[in-house]
Amino acid sequence: MNIDFNKYSDGLVPAVIQDHQTQKVLMLGFMNAAALQKTMETGKVTFYSRSKQRLWTKGEESGNFLELRSVASDCDDDTLLIRVHPTGPVCHTGSDTCWNERNHPDDFLLYLEDIIQLRKESSDEKSYVRSLFQKGINKIAQKVGEEAVELVIEAKDNDDEKFLNEAADLLFHYLVLLNSKGFTLQNVKDILKQRHSA
């Protein structure tokens, strides 16, 4: 990748910021060579702020960082496409994107994983998810076991509503367990894909 920062008189190139999971465009910023270098070194997207006249890491004040996933240049090497994982709302207005769009995966389970992570980091004493993480891995694993037993019990009866609710409870707590072990559904999907292709 050889970006032509000299193409524009101010030495800045547009940087299109895209969510690596949802593929939604989150915002547009500008980078010079120093901003791109800092982005690559720190893993957090850094722009050149034309208003502040300095390098500016997105989230340095709000805490809503853009964690770098990949960088690509266009065919003319004068525009960047940067794929990220946002750790919070992207726009200064509090919106998910600078176009006031909601940014969550079409796959609700991926969205739910993000919500679980937010609850885990929350300071809300009333959060059920936060309380599970505070009790530790043994309690989380125990809860998954309890939900699995309840699902099996309901599977033997003919109450579809109760069965589906227990299935939802098990899946939710399974996601919490994956998170507590540092994994995601994608890790599990990857293993299933490997088995399928074997």
GROMACS elastic network, one bead per residue, 0.5 to 0.9 nm:
[ bonds ]
;  ai    aj funct       b0    kb
    1    72     6  0.74496   500
    1    73     6  0.67295   500
    1    77     6  0.76397   500
    2    73     6  0.81399   500
    2    77     6  0.64902   500
    2    78     6  0.89689   500
    3     6     6  0.87611   500
    3    13     6  0.84221   500
    3    33     6  0.83492   500
    3    73     6  0.70986   500
    3    76     6  0.85006   500
    3    78     6  0.58209   500
    3    79     6  0.77616   500
    3    80     6  0.82614   500
    4     7     6  0.57539   500
    4     8     6  0.85069   500
    4    11     6  0.86368   500
    4    13     6  0.80510   500
    4    76     6  0.82216   500
    4    77     6  0.57439   500
    4    78     6  0.53856   500
    4    79     6  0.86507   500
    5     8     6  0.66828   500
    5     9     6  0.87532   500
    5    10     6  0.85298   500
    5    12     6  0.59171   500
    5    13     6  0.62178   500
    5    31     6  0.86812   500
    5    32     6  0.65751   500
    5    33     6  0.69209   500
    5    77     6  0.86998   500
    5    78     6  0.68839   500
    6     9     6  0.66557   500
    6    10     6  0.79099   500
    6    11     6  0.53277   500
    6    12     6  0.78771   500
    6    13     6  0.88775   500
    6    78     6  0.89298   500
    7    10     6  0.87204   500
    7    11     6  0.71301   500
    7    12     6  0.84115   500
    7    13     6  0.82464   500
    7    78     6  0.71006   500
    8    11     6  0.54320   500
    8    12     6  0.64107   500
    8    13     6  0.72429   500
    8    78     6  0.86833   500
    9    12     6  0.78039   500
   10    13     6  0.87090   500
   10    32     6  0.87599   500
   11    31     6  0.82749   500
   11    32     6  0.59788   500
   11    33     6  0.81634   500
   12    30     6  0.58550   500
   12    31     6  0.52222   500
   12    33     6  0.79904   500
   12    48     6  0.77713   500
   12    78     6  0.89690   500
   13    29     6  0.84887   500
   13    30     6  0.54779   500
   13    31     6  0.54613   500
   13    32     6  0.65142   500
   13    78     6  0.59342   500
   13    79     6  0.56528   500
   13    80     6  0.72959   500
   14    28     6  0.69055   500
   14    29     6  0.59237   500
   14    31     6  0.65407   500
   14    78     6  0.75053   500
   14    79     6  0.51720   500
   14    80     6  0.62589   500
   14    81     6  0.86681   500
   15    27     6  0.85216   500
   15    28     6  0.57550   500
   15    29     6  0.51065   500
   15    30     6  0.53630   500
   15    31     6  0.65381   500
   15    47     6  0.84277   500
   15    79     6  0.60310   500
   15    81     6  0.58684   500
   15    82     6  0.67011   500
   16    25     6  0.71389   500
   16    26     6  0.79052   500
   16    27     6  0.64097   500
   16    29     6  0.66095   500
   16    30     6  0.84862   500
   16    79     6  0.77003   500
   16    80     6  0.60595   500
   16    82     6  0.60693   500
   16    83     6  0.84308   500
   17    24     6  0.86131   500
   17    25     6  0.58398   500
   17    26     6  0.55201   500
   17    27     6  0.53433   500
   17    28     6  0.59667   500
   17    29     6  0.75816   500
   17    66     6  0.88812   500
   17    80     6  0.84121   500
   17    81     6  0.62096   500
   17    83     6  0.59997   500
   17    84     6  0.70157   500
   18    21     6  0.87023   500
   18    22     6  0.82279   500
   18    23     6  0.58292   500
   18    24     6  0.55658   500
   18    26     6  0.54703   500
   18    27     6  0.74594   500
   18    81     6  0.72106   500
   18    82     6  0.61026   500
   18    84     6  0.61682   500
   18    85     6  0.85677   500
   19    22     6  0.55665   500
   19    23     6  0.50095   500
   19    24     6  0.54866   500
   19    25     6  0.64711   500
   19    26     6  0.66817   500
   19    82     6  0.84712   500
   19    83     6  0.55386   500
   19    84     6  0.51233   500
   19    85     6  0.59080   500
   19    86     6  0.71018   500
   19   103     6  0.81982   500
   20    23     6  0.55726   500
   20    24     6  0.80662   500
   20    69     6  0.69788   500
   20    70     6  0.83080   500
   20    82     6  0.86617   500
   20    84     6  0.53676   500
   20    85     6  0.62857   500
   21    24     6  0.81970   500
   21    83     6  0.87336   500
   21    84     6  0.84263   500
   21    85     6  0.77092   500
   21   104     6  0.84028   500
   21   105     6  0.65904   500
   21   110     6  0.86622   500
   22    25     6  0.88084   500
   22   103     6  0.69607   500
   22   104     6  0.62090   500
   22   106     6  0.70979   500
   22   107     6  0.89502   500
   23    26     6  0.89300   500
   23    83     6  0.82891   500
   23   105     6  0.85047   500
   24    97     6  0.83951   500
   24   101     6  0.89177   500
   24   103     6  0.67549   500
   24   104     6  0.86626   500
   25    28     6  0.82342   500
   25    97     6  0.73503   500
   25    98     6  0.86285   500
   25    99     6  0.87243   500
   25   103     6  0.89698   500
   26    86     6  0.89472   500
   26    90     6  0.67129   500
   26    91     6  0.80889   500
   26    96     6  0.72502   500
   26    98     6  0.60650   500
   26    99     6  0.75992   500
   26   101     6  0.86155   500
   26   103     6  0.80815   500
   27    90     6  0.73880   500
   27    91     6  0.75849   500
   27    97     6  0.62428   500
   27    98     6  0.53804   500
   27    99     6  0.78151   500
   28    98     6  0.82377   500
   29    47     6  0.63684   500
   29    48     6  0.78947   500
   29    49     6  0.82475   500
   30    35     6  0.86497   500
   30    47     6  0.56436   500
   30    48     6  0.58105   500
   30    49     6  0.73266   500
   30    50     6  0.82590   500
   31    34     6  0.77178   500
   31    35     6  0.53791   500
   31    36     6  0.62118   500
   31    46     6  0.75929   500
   31    48     6  0.51015   500
   31    49     6  0.82861   500
   31    55     6  0.85868   500
   31    80     6  0.87093   500
   32    35     6  0.53039   500
   32    36     6  0.64121   500
   32    37     6  0.87127   500
   32    47     6  0.75290   500
   32    48     6  0.63026   500
   32    55     6  0.88241   500
   33    36     6  0.52519   500
   33    37     6  0.61623   500
   33    38     6  0.86776   500
   34    37     6  0.50565   500
   34    38     6  0.61336   500
   34    39     6  0.85151   500
   34    46     6  0.89596   500
   34    47     6  0.88474   500
   34    48     6  0.83451   500
   34    55     6  0.78738   500
   35    38     6  0.51969   500
   35    39     6  0.61090   500
   35    40     6  0.86782   500
   35    45     6  0.81103   500
   35    46     6  0.53367   500
   35    47     6  0.53035   500
   35    48     6  0.60524   500
   35    55     6  0.62122   500
   35    56     6  0.80024   500
   35    57     6  0.85312   500
   36    39     6  0.50015   500
   36    40     6  0.62368   500
   36    41     6  0.86359   500
   36    45     6  0.79466   500
   36    46     6  0.68910   500
   36    47     6  0.75128   500
   37    40     6  0.51785   500
   37    41     6  0.61747   500
   37    42     6  0.86523   500
   37    46     6  0.87683   500
   38    41     6  0.50112   500
   38    42     6  0.59370   500
   38    43     6  0.79787   500
   38    44     6  0.80039   500
   38    45     6  0.78715   500
   38    46     6  0.65465   500
   38    55     6  0.89999   500
   38    57     6  0.89065   500
   39    42     6  0.54813   500
   39    43     6  0.54783   500
   39    44     6  0.53596   500
   39    46     6  0.52349   500
   39    47     6  0.82002   500
   39    57     6  0.82551   500
   39    68     6  0.74826   500
   40    43     6  0.55259   500
   40    44     6  0.76127   500
   40    45     6  0.79478   500
   40    68     6  0.78049   500
   40    71     6  0.87308   500
   41    44     6  0.81998   500
   42    45     6  0.79942   500
   42    46     6  0.89139   500
   42    68     6  0.86680   500
   43    66     6  0.84000   500
   43    67     6  0.58443   500
   43    69     6  0.79273   500
   44    57     6  0.69971   500
   44    58     6  0.76026   500
   44    59     6  0.88189   500
   44    65     6  0.65435   500
   44    66     6  0.56133   500
   44    68     6  0.55702   500
   44    84     6  0.87462   500
   45    56     6  0.87537   500
   45    57     6  0.59913   500
   45    58     6  0.61983   500
   45    59     6  0.89049   500
   45    65     6  0.74079   500
   45    66     6  0.54970   500
   45    67     6  0.64689   500
   45    68     6  0.61861   500
   45    82     6  0.84574   500
   45    84     6  0.81321   500
   46    55     6  0.66836   500
   46    56     6  0.54947   500
   46    58     6  0.59786   500
   46    66     6  0.86230   500
   47    54     6  0.85022   500
   47    55     6  0.57536   500
   47    56     6  0.52134   500
   47    57     6  0.61129   500
   47    58     6  0.73062   500
   48    51     6  0.89599   500
   48    52     6  0.83220   500
   48    53     6  0.70772   500
   48    54     6  0.57246   500
   48    56     6  0.58031   500
   48    57     6  0.84730   500
   49    52     6  0.52525   500
   49    53     6  0.54528   500
   49    54     6  0.55643   500
   49    55     6  0.59849   500
   49    56     6  0.58971   500
   50    54     6  0.72582   500
   50    55     6  0.89804   500
   51    54     6  0.82457   500
   52    55     6  0.81168   500
   52    56     6  0.81705   500
   53    56     6  0.89414   500
   56    59     6  0.87084   500
   56    60     6  0.75404   500
   57    60     6  0.55693   500
   57    61     6  0.87837   500
   57    65     6  0.77551   500
   57    66     6  0.86464   500
   58    61     6  0.79323   500
   58    62     6  0.81967   500
   58    63     6  0.81674   500
   58    64     6  0.70436   500
   58    65     6  0.54714   500
   58    66     6  0.64659   500
   58    90     6  0.84534   500
   59    66     6  0.72749   500
   59    87     6  0.88394   500
   59    88     6  0.88730   500
   59    90     6  0.85421   500
   60    63     6  0.58118   500
   60    64     6  0.76785   500
   60    65     6  0.72651   500
   61    64     6  0.80710   500
   62    65     6  0.79593   500
   62    88     6  0.89336   500
   62    92     6  0.87340   500
   63    87     6  0.79082   500
   63    88     6  0.78238   500
   64    86     6  0.68815   500
   64    87     6  0.51661   500
   64    89     6  0.64157   500
   64    90     6  0.68347   500
   65    85     6  0.83424   500
   65    86     6  0.60349   500
   65    87     6  0.54951   500
   65    88     6  0.70706   500
   65    89     6  0.89623   500
   65    90     6  0.81524   500
   66    83     6  0.89496   500
   66    84     6  0.57277   500
   66    85     6  0.57257   500
   66    87     6  0.63689   500
   66    88     6  0.83606   500
   66    90     6  0.81014   500
   67    83     6  0.85874   500
   67    84     6  0.52716   500
   67    86     6  0.61357   500
   67    87     6  0.73867   500
   68    71     6  0.79594   500
   68    82     6  0.73909   500
   68    83     6  0.64410   500
   68    85     6  0.65706   500
   68    86     6  0.88062   500
   69    82     6  0.75579   500
   69    83     6  0.53834   500
   69    85     6  0.68783   500
   70    81     6  0.82395   500
   70    82     6  0.58558   500
   70    83     6  0.51691   500
   70    84     6  0.70265   500
   71    80     6  0.69182   500
   71    81     6  0.58815   500
   71    83     6  0.64326   500
   72    79     6  0.85606   500
   72    80     6  0.57575   500
   72    81     6  0.51378   500
   72    82     6  0.64289   500
   72    83     6  0.85009   500
   73    76     6  0.77745   500
   73    77     6  0.53806   500
   73    78     6  0.70116   500
   73    79     6  0.57308   500
   73    81     6  0.60307   500
   73    82     6  0.86195   500
   74    77     6  0.52282   500
   74    78     6  0.66501   500
   74    79     6  0.56051   500
   74    80     6  0.63979   500
   74    81     6  0.74582   500
   75    78     6  0.79820   500
   75    79     6  0.84947   500
   76    79     6  0.74857   500
   77    80     6  0.77168   500
   86    89     6  0.72602   500
   86    90     6  0.70464   500
   86    96     6  0.89459   500
   87    90     6  0.84273   500
   87   118     6  0.88106   500
   88    94     6  0.87317   500
   88    96     6  0.74276   500
   89    92     6  0.78886   500
   89    93     6  0.85057   500
   89    94     6  0.54862   500
   89    95     6  0.55128   500
   89    97     6  0.69696   500
   89   103     6  0.88559   500
   90    93     6  0.84131   500
   90    94     6  0.69500   500
   90    95     6  0.64448   500
   90    96     6  0.52601   500
   90    97     6  0.54192   500
   90    98     6  0.69130   500
   91    94     6  0.54529   500
   91    95     6  0.52377   500
   91    96     6  0.62894   500
   91    97     6  0.54880   500
   91    99     6  0.83596   500
   91   100     6  0.80329   500
   92    95     6  0.72914   500
   92    98     6  0.80552   500
   93    96     6  0.88987   500
   93    98     6  0.81644   500
   93   100     6  0.86291   500
   94    97     6  0.84117   500
   94   100     6  0.88003   500
   95    98     6  0.67449   500
   95    99     6  0.80095   500
   95   100     6  0.53923   500
   95   101     6  0.70222   500
   95   102     6  0.73764   500
   95   103     6  0.89342   500
   96    99     6  0.82946   500
   96   100     6  0.65474   500
   96   101     6  0.61634   500
   96   102     6  0.54531   500
   96   103     6  0.55764   500
   96   104     6  0.87471   500
   97   100     6  0.53291   500
   97   101     6  0.55338   500
   97   102     6  0.69179   500
   97   103     6  0.69258   500
   98   101     6  0.74977   500
   99   102     6  0.89767   500
  104   107     6  0.82494   500
  104   108     6  0.79767   500
  104   110     6  0.81150   500
  104   111     6  0.57283   500
  104   114     6  0.88855   500
  105   108     6  0.63471   500
  105   109     6  0.82862   500
  105   110     6  0.61667   500
  105   111     6  0.56226   500
  106   109     6  0.87631   500
  106   110     6  0.81123   500
  106   111     6  0.79575   500
  107   110     6  0.56111   500
  107   111     6  0.67640   500
  107   112     6  0.89202   500
  108   112     6  0.60449   500
  108   113     6  0.86164   500
  109   113     6  0.62200   500
  109   114     6  0.87789   500
  109   172     6  0.89996   500
  109   175     6  0.87110   500
  109   185     6  0.83501   500
  110   113     6  0.50861   500
  110   114     6  0.66113   500
  110   115     6  0.88798   500
  110   184     6  0.87205   500
  110   185     6  0.77383   500
  110   186     6  0.88412   500
  111   114     6  0.52029   500
  111   115     6  0.64346   500
  111   116     6  0.88176   500
  112   116     6  0.61755   500
  112   117     6  0.86439   500
  112   172     6  0.84468   500
  112   175     6  0.84174   500
  113   116     6  0.51200   500
  113   117     6  0.63517   500
  113   118     6  0.87597   500
  113   175     6  0.67557   500
  113   176     6  0.80387   500
  113   179     6  0.79210   500
  113   184     6  0.75848   500
  113   185     6  0.83255   500
  114   117     6  0.51244   500
  114   118     6  0.62921   500
  114   119     6  0.87039   500
  115   118     6  0.50367   500
  115   119     6  0.61636   500
  115   120     6  0.85101   500
  116   119     6  0.50918   500
  116   120     6  0.60614   500
  116   121     6  0.87340   500
  116   129     6  0.68191   500
  116   130     6  0.85594   500
  116   175     6  0.80188   500
  116   176     6  0.68227   500
  116   179     6  0.80125   500
  117   121     6  0.64092   500
  117   122     6  0.85949   500
  117   129     6  0.89850   500
  117   176     6  0.86493   500
  117   179     6  0.74906   500
  118   121     6  0.52433   500
  118   122     6  0.60361   500
  119   123     6  0.81752   500
  119   124     6  0.79898   500
  119   127     6  0.67622   500
  119   128     6  0.83138   500
  119   129     6  0.59642   500
  119   130     6  0.56692   500
  120   123     6  0.84758   500
  120   127     6  0.85377   500
  120   129     6  0.62405   500
  120   131     6  0.83516   500
  120   132     6  0.86041   500
  120   133     6  0.65827   500
  120   134     6  0.86597   500
  121   124     6  0.89741   500
  121   130     6  0.73120   500
  122   125     6  0.82589   500
  122   127     6  0.78071   500
  122   130     6  0.68196   500
  123   126     6  0.88205   500
  123   127     6  0.82993   500
  123   130     6  0.80268   500
  124   127     6  0.55523   500
  124   130     6  0.76449   500
  125   128     6  0.83508   500
  125   130     6  0.75420   500
  125   131     6  0.75493   500
  126   129     6  0.89791   500
  126   130     6  0.80652   500
  126   131     6  0.78450   500
  127   130     6  0.52107   500
  127   131     6  0.62801   500
  127   132     6  0.88005   500
  128   131     6  0.51151   500
  128   132     6  0.63637   500
  128   133     6  0.89085   500
  129   132     6  0.51202   500
  129   133     6  0.64674   500
  129   134     6  0.86992   500
  129   176     6  0.77472   500
  130   133     6  0.52359   500
  130   134     6  0.62063   500
  130   135     6  0.87807   500
  131   134     6  0.50079   500
  131   135     6  0.63198   500
  131   136     6  0.89080   500
  132   135     6  0.52243   500
  132   136     6  0.66787   500
  132   137     6  0.84022   500
  132   139     6  0.70170   500
  132   140     6  0.62121   500
  132   176     6  0.84751   500
  133   136     6  0.52214   500
  133   137     6  0.72068   500
  133   139     6  0.84061   500
  133   140     6  0.72936   500
  133   176     6  0.83046   500
  133   180     6  0.72683   500
  134   137     6  0.88214   500
  135   138     6  0.77326   500
  135   139     6  0.59755   500
  135   140     6  0.76111   500
  136   139     6  0.57176   500
  136   140     6  0.64796   500
  136   141     6  0.88495   500
  136   180     6  0.83017   500
  137   140     6  0.50305   500
  137   141     6  0.59999   500
  137   142     6  0.83980   500
  137   177     6  0.74745   500
  137   180     6  0.67011   500
  137   181     6  0.80646   500
  138   141     6  0.52025   500
  138   142     6  0.60382   500
  138   143     6  0.85756   500
  139   143     6  0.61227   500
  139   144     6  0.87192   500
  140   143     6  0.51045   500
  140   144     6  0.64106   500
  140   145     6  0.87856   500
  140   173     6  0.74038   500
  140   174     6  0.86822   500
  140   176     6  0.73654   500
  140   177     6  0.60569   500
  140   180     6  0.81832   500
  141   144     6  0.51242   500
  141   145     6  0.63448   500
  141   146     6  0.87440   500
  141   173     6  0.84888   500
  141   174     6  0.84234   500
  141   177     6  0.64894   500
  142   145     6  0.50545   500
  142   146     6  0.62335   500
  142   147     6  0.86934   500
  143   146     6  0.50348   500
  143   147     6  0.61838   500
  143   148     6  0.85585   500
  143   170     6  0.85965   500
  143   173     6  0.70203   500
  143   174     6  0.89588   500
  144   147     6  0.51760   500
  144   148     6  0.61362   500
  144   149     6  0.87312   500
  144   169     6  0.86647   500
  144   170     6  0.61768   500
  144   171     6  0.85365   500
  144   172     6  0.88692   500
  144   173     6  0.56273   500
  144   174     6  0.61031   500
  144   176     6  0.89565   500
  144   177     6  0.76108   500
  145   148     6  0.50787   500
  145   149     6  0.63149   500
  145   150     6  0.87067   500
  145   170     6  0.84628   500
  146   149     6  0.52536   500
  146   150     6  0.62995   500
  146   151     6  0.86981   500
  146   170     6  0.85096   500
  147   150     6  0.50491   500
  147   151     6  0.61519   500
  147   152     6  0.87046   500
  147   166     6  0.67645   500
  147   167     6  0.80500   500
  147   169     6  0.64596   500
  147   170     6  0.50592   500
  147   171     6  0.88093   500
  147   173     6  0.78974   500
  148   151     6  0.50922   500
  148   152     6  0.63161   500
  148   153     6  0.87365   500
  148   166     6  0.80702   500
  148   167     6  0.80883   500
  148   169     6  0.87757   500
  148   170     6  0.60015   500
  149   152     6  0.51376   500
  149   153     6  0.62790   500
  149   154     6  0.87419   500
  150   153     6  0.51087   500
  150   154     6  0.62698   500
  150   155     6  0.85949   500
  150   163     6  0.87206   500
  150   166     6  0.65580   500
  150   167     6  0.88113   500
  150   170     6  0.87223   500
  151   154     6  0.51640   500
  151   155     6  0.60847   500
  151   156     6  0.89503   500
  151   162     6  0.86518   500
  151   163     6  0.62910   500
  151   164     6  0.83822   500
  151   165     6  0.85627   500
  151   166     6  0.51251   500
  151   167     6  0.59826   500
  151   169     6  0.86463   500
  151   170     6  0.74718   500
  152   156     6  0.67776   500
  152   163     6  0.85439   500
  152   166     6  0.88757   500
  153   156     6  0.56133   500
  153   157     6  0.72426   500
  153   163     6  0.85780   500
  154   157     6  0.52932   500
  154   158     6  0.76822   500
  154   159     6  0.72463   500
  154   160     6  0.83354   500
  154   162     6  0.66266   500
  154   163     6  0.51135   500
  154   164     6  0.88131   500
  154   166     6  0.75340   500
  155   158     6  0.74036   500
  155   159     6  0.83127   500
  155   160     6  0.84273   500
  155   162     6  0.89469   500
  155   163     6  0.60288   500
  157   160     6  0.82138   500
  157   163     6  0.81954   500
  158   161     6  0.89869   500
  158   162     6  0.88430   500
  158   163     6  0.82438   500
  159   162     6  0.55692   500
  159   163     6  0.62924   500
  159   164     6  0.88039   500
  160   163     6  0.50101   500
  160   164     6  0.60907   500
  160   165     6  0.85373   500
  161   164     6  0.52714   500
  161   165     6  0.61751   500
  161   166     6  0.86448   500
  162   165     6  0.51080   500
  162   166     6  0.61572   500
  162   167     6  0.85324   500
  163   166     6  0.52341   500
  163   167     6  0.61619   500
  163   168     6  0.86997   500
  164   168     6  0.61660   500
  164   169     6  0.86160   500
  165   168     6  0.50348   500
  165   169     6  0.62181   500
  165   170     6  0.86734   500
  166   170     6  0.61771   500
  166   171     6  0.85917   500
  167   170     6  0.51708   500
  167   171     6  0.61947   500
  167   172     6  0.86129   500
  168   171     6  0.51359   500
  168   172     6  0.60885   500
  168   173     6  0.86445   500
  169   172     6  0.52218   500
  169   173     6  0.62742   500
  169   174     6  0.85014   500
  170   173     6  0.53092   500
  170   174     6  0.59780   500
  170   175     6  0.86759   500
  171   175     6  0.63064   500
  171   176     6  0.87775   500
  172   175     6  0.52389   500
  172   176     6  0.65248   500
  172   177     6  0.88351   500
  173   177     6  0.61897   500
  173   178     6  0.86368   500
  174   178     6  0.62083   500
  174   179     6  0.86424   500
  175   178     6  0.50694   500
  175   179     6  0.62247   500
  175   180     6  0.86162   500
  175   183     6  0.89493   500
  175   184     6  0.74323   500
  175   185     6  0.74791   500
  176   179     6  0.51399   500
  176   180     6  0.61833   500
  176   181     6  0.87725   500
  177   180     6  0.50317   500
  177   181     6  0.63713   500
  177   182     6  0.87411   500
  177   183     6  0.86054   500
  178   181     6  0.52296   500
  178   182     6  0.63459   500
  178   183     6  0.50291   500
  178   184     6  0.58224   500
  178   185     6  0.75360   500
  179   183     6  0.53244   500
  179   184     6  0.62138   500
  180   183     6  0.75064   500
  181   184     6  0.88585   500
  183   186     6  0.80257   500
  183   187     6  0.63470   500
  183   188     6  0.82448   500
  184   187     6  0.54848   500
  184   188     6  0.70222   500
  184   189     6  0.89412   500
  185   188     6  0.51017   500
  185   189     6  0.61227   500
  185   190     6  0.86107   500
  186   190     6  0.60678   500
  186   191     6  0.87173   500
  187   190     6  0.51871   500
  187   191     6  0.66169   500
  187   192     6  0.89142   500
  188   191     6  0.52722   500
  188   192     6  0.63859   500
  188   193     6  0.87187   500
  189   192     6  0.50531   500
  189   193     6  0.61071   500
  189   194     6  0.86068   500
  190   193     6  0.50948   500
  190   194     6  0.62409   500
  190   195     6  0.87145   500
  191   194     6  0.50591   500
  191   195     6  0.62505   500
  191   196     6  0.85962   500
  192   195     6  0.50940   500
  192   196     6  0.61000   500
  192   197     6  0.86891   500
  193   196     6  0.50010   500
  193   197     6  0.62231   500
  193   198     6  0.85787   500
  194   197     6  0.52841   500
  194   198     6  0.61230   500
  195   198     6  0.51530   500
